[in-house]
Amino acid sequence: MAKTFARGLANSRTSKLIAVGSRSRESADEFGSEFNISKCYDSYESLLADKDVRAVYISTPHSFHAEWAIKSAEAGKHILCEKPLGINHAEAMAIVEAAYENNVFLMEAFMYRCHPQTARLVEILKKTTIGDIRVIKATFSFRAKFDPNSRLFNNALGGGSILDVGCYAISMSRLIAGIANGKDFEEPLEIKGSGYIGKSNVDEYASVLLKFPNEIIAEVTTGISVSQENIVQIFGTEGNVTVPNPWTPSPEGGTTKITINKYGEPTKEIIITCKDFLYAIEADVVAKCIEAKQASSPTMSWDDSLGNMKVLDEWRASI
């Protein structure tokens, strides 16, 4: 993820990559050489001590997010932290508290939330184009080769599909349910999950049924050991909307689409054209908020992140 973000950041309108911190000199220098970074530190502490660094991007395994997000806040650095914000709701609360106490910006890095495609989806749903929303289906699942030492399958590193990619589908479902109920996001009233716990003691694939206020139901599916169709579908009383590529829309610019099927009418395709790189857009959102002296971003607010973590906790507990 660090390399993916660095490639995108090179196309940012507002931000510049000036330093990298790693756990070894060798890996720091290797990363720095690839991305032409002059300051390569063999520890995270050294990077946080650099007065020229205004903001940090945290892309460590999930289990290290809380430690380094809190230390970054205490060092006075603004923070873009990879998802999930922590490995549970308690960690996420501690991170938010550290950002609040140290007056720094903090955002969980759900890059899809920053893309114009998501903004257009929100616009379509707010117009009640498909009537009242009733059912949401969201899937993010892929097949990785089993390796008990990799972050995906290592329980000590916060492995498992729910934390790694299920968090996307939960955040999208809560966003859509929120739109239906006139809010920025919505919290479920009921959570019923099922899943498969593999031999390394992490969830390899899982599903959950969420019931939201006003009789809205969301079916969310995720996986790290099985490939599925990664789409979002919203079904309403007058039609449905499909987002074929919800999670990584036009990573290096280009076009994406949203399909609207209103009952009794021809299917309509909404084309979204974006010239900017996906991760550059995310970095620019962060920079804009920092310059405006905002503690959080409406793109992914603290309350939104905390609510998402709480659902992830309950989903994992249910299986």
Sequence and secondary structure as in RCSB ss.txt:
>XXXX:A:sequence
MAKTFARGLANSRTSKLIAVGSRSRESADEFGSEFNISKCYDSYESLLADKDVRAVYISTPHSFHAEWAIKSAEA
GKHILCEKPLGINHAEAMAIVEAAYENNVFLMEAFMYRCHPQTARLVEILKKTTIGDIRVIKATFSFRAKFDPNS
RLFNNALGGGSILDVGCYAISMSRLIAGIANGKDFEEPLEIKGSGYIGKSNVDEYASVLLKFPNEIIAEVTTGIS
VSQENIVQIFGTEGNVTVPNPWTPSPEGGTTKITINKYGEPTKEIIITCKDFLYAIEADVVAKCIEAKQASSPTM
SWDDSLGNMKVLDEWRASI
>XXXX:A:secstr
 HHHHHHHHTT SS    EEE SSHHHHHHHHHHHT SEEESSHHHHHT TT  EEEE S GGGHHHHHHHHHHT
T EEEEESSSSSSHHHHHHHHHHHHHTT  EEEE GGGGSHHHHHHHHHHHTTTTSSEEEEEEEEE B    TTS
TTT GGGT SHIIIIIHHHHHHHHHHHHHHTTSS    SEEEEEEEE TTSSEEEEEEEEEETTTEEEEEEEESB
S     EEEEESSEEEEESS SS  TTSEEEEEEEEETTS  EEEEEEE S HHHHHHHHHHHHHHTT SSBTTB
 HHHHHHHHHHHHHHHHH 
